[in-house]
Amino acid sequence: MPPGPSLAAALACIDRARVSNGDMIEVLRARYRLRAHLDAQLAADIADIGLRDPRSDRGSVAYLPEPGQFAADELRPALSWTRRRAEAELDFSWELTVRLPWVFDALDSGDIDLPKARVFATYLADLPLARRTEICAAVLPKAPGWTTGRLAAHLRKLVISADPQSARELYEKALARRRVVGYLDSAGTAVLSANDIAPEDMAAACTRISRLAAAVKRRGHPARMDQLRADLFCGLLDGTLHSLSRTEIIDHFLGSVPSGKAQGIEVRAELGTLLGISRRPGELPGWGPLLADNTRSAVLAQRGGSWYFAVCDDDGYLLVPGITRRRPLQARDLRDGGMVELQVSTSLLARLMESPPVGWEAVIADIAAQYAAWPTASAAFDSQPGRRFPTAGLRRANRMRDRTCRGPGCRRPATESQFDHTVDHARGGPTTDANGGQLCAHDHDLKTRGHWCLKQPEPGVFLWTSPLGQVHRTRGDPVIIPPLTAPEDDLPPF
């Protein structure tokens, strides 16, 4: 049966427990055809939304000749996507429906699946029409029985041999997108990848790391080669090996040459974790959670960095932000700069004031004193509403409250965003915490030039209304995420 409503209805009536072993393969294939059909129709919906005119009345049907600058932003709140994914999906859907209609038809009929359609788009979307037509006519009939790997290799060979100039343009287009991406995996360790790099440059980098690792291994280091490559890779980037020669790097791994300082980082940590009262994770903004032990070592290695604090209510939301110049006696100056945010609830702060842990007395006393003086000190933040730009204190408090850009689904750290007047300063909007919010450059433009409406009904709560009528509410996450169970109070002090 061709994919569509009839096939969907037939599959909905099937009881798998009554289907024979051999016939289950037919059920599997039929459902996969249906899924491909739905993927094609979803791509058509996405492409259609990208063409809707944001300046027209919501009750009308009005199109643009091609997707506008902010077209993908309608997808973000609608499907809970990041901006990067929304833009990528719109680009793919546009290429599939407009530039590769034969591939769209094959996906819609269930002859190929979505991964294969993406392979066609990767290699063919930028080719001239005649070349796209020729290659699709030759390859699409074979594609249903091929894996995506075989399909990609075949298409790449055809593109290079038939049109070397187009292959070069594809390469340079990818090279222009070169980037470094870092993220945490499910185990809590980190992944760092450099994408779209010139092959000869990447080969040289890998060769250097491998040769250094082999030299260290020959000198008797007990680690495996893969471990040595990873340690060298990180050390060459984070600053610890920056000023060392090749011989000194090898000697450093054998313990005879000290390293330099690693680059400082931004770390957020609950004070209870640093004191050993709990084992709650910290956070690397823009990355994710950090195990308690790693959090303690990272914080205490940054004595010379900037230290902030956030006193929170019982729900974890910010009450009092501030900066402290006190440091615990356990802190060491092992990283170059960095930023630390100490998080503490009012209830834990009261307990710590009664019995401050050894080495932390000055830090806790300073936080407690600033917390007590907050009613007077906070008035200064909103005391200059006519200023064009916020004071340093107001900017810091606003960033700590919002945590990230307050655009729909955006997770760009507040430190990389802008203080935006919800009611524009040029229209009389005051420079105050209640009229300010953190927006990245894109979402600032989304509001000012993308025809999105933004309101802040209460401090820190934002209501976005899109040109197509979606209403999306955003609020910064709590500074301290409340635990599911009572915190562990019986752990030994750190």
N, C-alpha and C positions, 0 to 999 in steps of 0.2 A: 504494500500500500504506500502511496506517496505521503510524505509528512504533511500534517495539517490537522484540522479538527476531527476528521473521521478516524485517523490513526490514533490520535490522543484518546478519543472515546473508546476505541477498541482496546487499547492498552490498559485503560482504567478499569476495564471489566475482567482482566486476567487475574486468576488466582495462581500465583507461582507454585504453590504446593501441589497443584494438579497438572503442571506442565512437565512433560517428559524431559529427560536430560538433553536429548538431541534438539528438541524444540526450543529449549531455553536460549540457545544461540540465536534463533530467529527473533525471540522477544528482545534480547540484548541489542541486536542490530537495528531492530525497528525503533526502539527507544533512543538509540544513538542518532538515527536519522531525524527523529523528532527534535532531539536536542539541537542538532545542527540547524534545523529550520528555525527554531526559536532564537538561536544566536544570530541568525541572519536578520530576523525581524527586529530584534533588539538593536542591532547595528543600524537598521533603517530608522528606527525611532530616534536613536541618538543623533544621527545625521540630520534628521528633520528638525529636532530641537535646536541644533546648531545653526539652522538657517532662519529660525523665527526672529522677526524684527522686534528688538526690545523696546523700541519707541512707540510701537503701535498699541492700540487698545487691547486689553486682555481678552475681550470677547470676540475679537476679529481674527481672521486668518491672514497673516501677512508674513511674507518671506523676504529675505535678503538674497543677493546673488551668490554669496559665499559666507561661511561662518565669520562672525565678527571677533574682535579681540577678546571679549569676555563671554563668548558663547558657551565655553565649557563650564563656566561657573554655575550655570543652572543645574548641571549634573551633580555638583558636589553635595548640596543638602538633600537632593532628591534620592540619591543612592548611597549616601554616607561615604563618599569617595574623597580621597585627597585631591588637591588641585593637580598634582602631577599625573595621577591616574586619569582624572577627568579629561585633561588635555590630550593624553595619549589615546584614550578610547575615542574621543571625538575625531582626532586625526585619522585613526585607523578606519572608523566608520565612514568618514568622508571619502577616503581613498577607495574603500571597498565598493561603496554604492555609486560613486561618480566616475572614478578612474579605472576601476576593475569590475565592470558589471557582469562579465562572464564568470568571474570568481564568486561574485555575490550569488548568481543564479545556481552555481554548483553547490554552494553552502546552503542556500534556501531549499534546494531539492534533496539535501542529505547525501549528495555524492561525495563531498569532502567535509571535514570537520573544521572547527574554529582554528585550532593550531595550524592546520595546513593553509587556511585562508590568510593567516598572519604571515606565513612564510612567503606566499605570493605577494602580499603587500610590501614586505620588506625589500624584495628584490626587483619588483616590477613597477611600483607606483610612480617612480620618477622617470620611467622610460618614455620615449615618444609613442604616440598612439599606435602607429603601424607596428612597432616592435612589440608593444604589449599584446596587440591582437595576434600577432604571429606566434609568440611564445605560448600564450594561453591556449590557442588552438592545438598546438603540438603537445602540450604537457598535461592539460586538464584531464583528457581521457585516461591517462596513466596514473594520475595522482591518487585515485581512490585506493589502489593497492600498494602504495608506497608509504614508508614511514616519513615523518617530517625531516629527519636527517638526510635521507636519500633525496627527498624533494629539494631541500635547500642546496645540497651539493650540485644537483643537476641544474637548477636554475642559475646558480652562481657561474657555473661553467658556460652556460648558454649566454649569459649577459656579458661575460668577459670576452668570449670568442666572437660573438656577433656584434658587440658594440663596446670596444675597449674604452672609448671616451666616456660612455655612460657608467661603466664600471669604475672609472677613475672618479667621476663625480659622486658616485655612491660612497666611495671610500672617503673622499674629502668631506662629504656631508657628515659622515659618522665621526671623522676625526675632529670636526668642529664641535662635536658634542662631548669631547673627552672630559672626564670628570673623575673625581675620587669619591667613593660612597662608603660610609661606615655605618654599621648597625649592630645591634645585639641579636644573637640567635637564641633558640629556645633554652639552651643550657646556661645562659647568662654570660657566655664568652662573646668576644667581639669579632666581627668580620670587616675587613677593610679591602676594598677592591678598586682598582684603577681600570676604567672602562674606556673603550674606543681610543686606545693608545696606538701610536705607530708601531708596527710589529718589530722593527729593528731596534727601537728604543727599549721596548719591553724585554726583548731578548737580551739586550746588553745588561739591563738591570738584573734580570734573573741570573744571568751568567756570573755577574759580580757577586751576588749574594751566595750562590752555590760555591764559588771558589773560596770565598771567605769562610764559609761553613766547613768546607773540606780542610782548609788550613787549620782551623780551630780543632777539628776532629783529629787530625794527624798529630796534634800536640798533646792528645790524650784526654780531651774533654769527654765526659761520660754521656752527654745527651745524644739523642738520635739526630741524624742529619736534618730531618724535617723540623725538629724542635729548634735546632741551631739556626736554620734559615729563618724561621719565624722570629726568633729573638733578635737576630741581626737586622731583619727588615724593620722591626719596631724601633730598635735602638738607633738606626740610621735616620729615622723620621722624627722621633720624639725629642731629639737633642742630646741624649746621653752620650752618643758616639760622634757628635758633630765635629769636634775639633781634633779627633784622634786620627793618626796615620794608620795605614793598613797594619803595620807591625804592632802598634799600640792597641788597635782593636782586638787583635788576636791575644795579646798579653792581658787585656782587660778581661776577656772571657776566662782566662786562667787565673785571675785574681791578683795579678801583679801590677796593674795600672788602674787607677781610679777613673770613674766615668765623670762626665759633666752632669749638670743639672737637667732633669727632664722638664719638658714644658709644663707649666701649670694648667690646670683644668678647672671647670666649674663643677662643683659638687654640692648637692643638697642632702642634708642629713638631719634626722631627728636627734635631738640631744640625748634622748634615752638610749639610742643605739650607740652613740659615741661613749656613753658612760657604762655600757654593758648591762643596762636595765632591761633592754629588749634586744632582739635580733632582727628588728624590722629593716628592710632594705633602704639604702639611700637612692639617689637618682643622679644620673648624668643627663642634664637637659639636652634634648635633641637625640638622645640615645635610648635611655630607658632605665630600669631598676638596676641597682648595684648591690651585690651581696654585702651583708653587714660587716664582715671582716675586711673586705675590699674598701668599703666606705670609710671605716676607721683609719686604715693606712693611708688612703688618699687625702683625707682631711688633715691628719696630723703631719703630713709631709709638706704642707703649704703654710707654714708659719708666716712667711713673708707676703702671702696673698691678701686679698681684701676679704674681710669676714663680716657677714651680715647676719641678722637674726630676724626671726618671724615668730611672734607670740600669737597663738591661735586659740579660738574658742573650742568647745568640746566637739563641734562638728568638723573641725580642722580648717576653718576659714580664717583668714588673716584678721587680726585685731590691731597689732602694733608691729610695724616694721622698723628696722633701725640698723645701725652699723656699730660694731664694737672694735676697739683697738686693743682689747685685752686678748691674751692667748693662754691656753692651758700650758702648764709646765711640760707636758708630754709632747708638745708640738716641736717639729724639727723643720729646718729650712732646706728641704731636699728637692723641691720643685721651684721653677722659675716663675714667680707670680702665682696666678690662679685666683679662684673665687670660691668662697665657702658660704653656704647659707645654713645657719643653725636654726632648727625648727623645734619649738617647745610649746606645749599646751599650758594654759594658765594653771591647771591643777598640778601638773608636774613641776612647774616653776615654783609654786608655793612649797612643795615638798623639798625641792632642792635648796631653797632659801633657808629652810630650817636646819638642813644637814648637807652642806655642799661637799661633793666628793673631793678628795685630795687632788690638788693641782688645778682644779677648775674653779676655785673660790672667786678669783678676780673676774672671770668671765661671767659667772652667774650673778655676782653682785652688780656688775655693770648692766646686764640685761634687766634685772629687777628694778634698778634705779630708773632706767629709761622707761620701763613699763609704767612705773608709778607717776612719772612726769608727763606721760603721753597726753592727757587732756589739755595741758598747756602747750606742749610742743606741737601737737597736731594742728593747732589753729594757724600756725605759720605756713602750712602747706597750701592752704586756700586763701592766703592773705593778699595775693596779688593777682586777682582774676583777669586784669587787663593785660597781663604779659602775653607776648606772642608765643613764647616758649616756656615750658615748665621749669621750675627750679630743680636742682639736682635731687632734693629730698622728695619732691612730688613725683618726679620721674621714677625714682627708685621704688617708692611705695606703690605706684601704679603698675610697674612691672611685676612686683612681688604679688600683687593682687590678681592680675590677669594671667600670669604664668607663661602664656603663649599668645601668639596673634589671635585675636577674637573673631577672625573671619570664619565662615562656616567650614568646619572640618580641618582648619589649618593648625599645624603643630609647630610652626616656626617659633623658636624661643623668643620670649619678650625682649631679651637683650639684643636680638637681631631685628627687632621691629621698631616702629615709630610711635611716638605719642600723637594720637589723632584726636582732634576735637570732634566729638559726636555732632554737636551743632557747631558748624565751622566758625573759626575765630573771625573771619571776614564778615560773618553774618551776626556778630554779637555774642557768639558762644564764649563763655568764660573759660579761663585756664584753671580748672579745678579737677579734683579727683572724680567728682560726679559727672563731669562732662568730658572726661578723658578715657582713652582706651588704647591698648596696644594693637596696631595693625601693621602687617608686613607691607612692603611697597606695592605688591599686586593688589591686596585687598583694600589698601587706601585708594588706589586708582579705581577699584571696583565700585567703591562708594561715590567717588567724586566724578568719574567719567563713564562708569559702566551702568548707570541708571538703576543702581540698587539703593534702597532707602534704609537708613540706619537710625535707630532710636535707642536710648539708654533709660528705660523707665525707672531704674534704681541703680545706684553705683555698682558697677561690675556686671550688670545684666544687660545684654545687647539683643535687640530684635532686628533682624535683617529681613527685608521684603524684596524679593527678586522681581525682575520685569514681568515674568510669567505668573506672579502671584504667590509664590512660595513664601512662607513665613518661617524663619529659622531662629531659634533662641540659642544664644551661646553665653556661657559663663565660665570663668576660669575654674579649673579643678581645685578642690581643697588643697591647701598647702600640706596638710597632714591627712593622708587617707585613713579614716577610722578603721581600726582592726576589726575583723569578724568576731574575734573572741577577746576576752580581757587580756591586756598585755602581761607578759611574764615579768613578775616582780621579784622572783626568787633567784635570778641569775646573779653571779658574783659581780661586783663592780669592776669596771675596766681599769 
